Amino acid sequence: MVIVPAQVFGGFQNAGNGKILQNYKGVDIAQIETGLGVPRLQGERGRTYGQLRAFAALIREGSWQQASIDTAIPDRVPLPKLDIRSVLRPLGPVAVFSTS
């Protein structure tokens, strides 16, 4: 398993998002496929761009990992307490299928 550093992944997200705003051909195709007007589709594209930027910022910030350190207490009675460290790690790609 390859673990991509958060800064690299967050930067990748931001780099890819700029292309969404420049891709006017996608709006034309979406208009044909959905029957929605260009202003509505441009608004949806802007909303999606904002969500992806917020997601990239969350990845770079890192609080989603919920890192915690529970230090050891070797003198504890009746049994010593161990040093426990935990952090959330991504499992891999996840696909979500739903209707709106």
N, C-alpha and C positions, 0 to 999 in steps of 0.2 A: 504494500500500500504506500502510495506517495502522499506525503502531507505537504501541502502548499502553504507557505507562510501567509498570514493574514494580510500583510502589507502588499504582497504580490497579487493575491486574489482581489483585494479591494481596488488596486490600481487597474487590474484587468477589467473589472466591472466598470469603472469610470471611463476607460478607454473605449470600451464597446458601446457605452451608452451614447456617446457623441454621434455615432453613426446612425442611431435611430432618428435623431432630429434632421439629419441630412437626407434621409431616404424618402423622398417624395413619391417615388415609384410605388413603394409599399402602400401608401395612402390610396393611390389610384386603384391598385389591385383590391385592397380591402373594400373600397366603395363598390366595386363590381360584385364582389363576393357577398357582402352583407346588406347592401342597399342603404347604408347609412350615408349621410352627407359628409362632404369634405370637412366642414367646420367641426362636426362632432368627432370625426376620426382624428383630426389634428389635436383636439382637446384630449382625447384618449391617449394619443401618443405622448403628449406632454405629461399627463398623469402617470403613465407607465415610466417615463424617463425619470420623474421625481421619485417614484417608488424604488427604482433600481439604484439611483444615487443614494437614497437613504439606506438601502441594504448594504451598499458598498461602504458607507461611512460606519455602519454598525460592525461590519466585518473588521475594518481597520481598528476600530476602537477596542474591541476584544472582550467587552463585558459578557457577551453571550457564552463565553467559555466557563463562567462561574468557577474560577479557580479557588480552591480552599486548602488551607493547611491546618491540620489538627495536630499540634505538637505533642510529643511524647511526654509522659510522666512516669519515669522509671521507678520512682519510689512509692507509687500508689499501692495501697493495700485494699484488697487481698491480692490483686494481680497488677502488674505494670501495664500502663497504657502505651500502645504503639503509636509511632509517628505515621499519620495517615494524610496523604496528599491526593487530591482529586482534581480533575479538569475534564470538561466536556470536549469530546472530539467528534468531528464529522464522520459519518459512516460512508458517505459516498452519494452518488446522484439519487434523487428521489423524484418520482413522477407523481403528480397529483392530477387526477382527472375529475372534473366536476362541470356542472352546468351553472349558468348564471341566470 
